[in-house]
């Protein structure tokens, strides 16, 4: 009976392997993702300016708070 079971399972294995190969071929044939556009120097400068302003604001808020008790 084991010979009969292996004969019945063989088509399923062949189909599974065939589907795997087909999916690999279609995945490799697809369009490559386009890289993200590089930010302009003005955009980089704007992000840096906002981050710097936020940092200065946090430092001012920290300076305005009373010091925490020491350990």
N, C-alpha and C positions, 0 to 999 in steps of 0.2 A: 504494500500500500504506500510505502514511502516513495517509491518510484513514481507512482501515479500522482501523488501530491506535488512532487518537485516538477513534474511535467505541467501540472495545472498552474503552478506559481510562476513558471518561466515567462509566460506572456506578460504578466503584470510587472515583472522586473524589467523586461525589455521596454515596456511602455514608460515606466518611471525613468529609466535611463534616457530614453529618447526625449522625454519632456524636459529633463535637466539640460541636456545638450541644446535643445531648442531655446530654452530660456537664456542660456549663456550666450548663444549667438545673437539673440534679439537684444540682450542687455548691452553687448559690446557694439552693436550696430547703431545704437541710439545716438542722438546728438549729444555732444559733450556740453556740460554746463558752461555758460559764459562766465568769465571772472567778473567780480564786482568792479564797477568803475572806481578808479582811484580818486580820492578827494582832491579838490583843488587846494592850492596853498592858502587861499582866503578862507576856505572851510576849516582847514586845520588851525589856522590862526584864530578863527572865531571860537572853535571848541576850546582851544587853550586859554583864550581870554575868559570865557565863561567859567572854566575850571579854576582859574586863578582868582577870579572875583569871588567864587563860592568859598575857596580856601581862606581868603582874607576875611570874609564875613564870619566864617566859623571861628577864626582866631579872635575876632573882635568880641563875639558872643562868649567865648571861653574866658577872655580877659575880664568881661563884665561880671561873671559869676564869682561869688566868694570862694576862696580856696577850700578844698575839702580837708577835713581834719586829718592830720598825719597819723601814721601808724607807728 
